[in-house]
């Protein structure tokens, strides 16, 4: 799997603090709706979201704040 395979297109909800929270994402041509944010944490230049999709999969999405780029870092069915 190449680095470009890990890129995802993420749609977010910006709450009252303007913190973006994923609501759905495209994995290839598949649209996955986020039904639950299981966990979230911050690193120096990245924000991580562990989410459960409507396909019952669990995903970790990483947001590179500087580059404004999202990546899939983990998937479990």
ChimeraX attribute file (.defattr): number of C-alpha atoms within 10 A of each C-alpha:
attribute: neighborCount
match mode: 1-to-1
recipient: residues
	/A:1	5
	/A:2	6
	/A:3	8
	/A:4	8
	/A:5	11
	/A:6	15
	/A:7	18
	/A:8	17
	/A:9	15
	/A:10	20
	/A:11	15
	/A:12	14
	/A:13	12
	/A:14	12
	/A:15	9
	/A:16	7
	/A:17	6
	/A:18	8
	/A:19	10
	/A:20	14
	/A:21	17
	/A:22	21
	/A:23	18
	/A:24	19
	/A:25	21
	/A:26	14
	/A:27	16
	/A:28	11
	/A:29	7
	/A:30	8
	/A:31	15
	/A:32	18
	/A:33	18
	/A:34	23
	/A:35	15
	/A:36	14
	/A:37	17
	/A:38	12
	/A:39	11
	/A:40	14
	/A:41	10
	/A:42	11
	/A:43	9
	/A:44	7
	/A:45	10
	/A:46	17
	/A:47	16
	/A:48	20
	/A:49	20
	/A:50	21
	/A:51	24
	/A:52	22
	/A:53	20
	/A:54	14
	/A:55	12
	/A:56	13
	/A:57	13
	/A:58	19
	/A:59	20
	/A:60	20
	/A:61	25
	/A:62	23
	/A:63	21
	/A:64	16
	/A:65	12
	/A:66	8
	/A:67	9
	/A:68	8
	/A:69	14
	/A:70	20
	/A:71	20
	/A:72	20
	/A:73	14
	/A:74	12
	/A:75	13
	/A:76	9
	/A:77	9
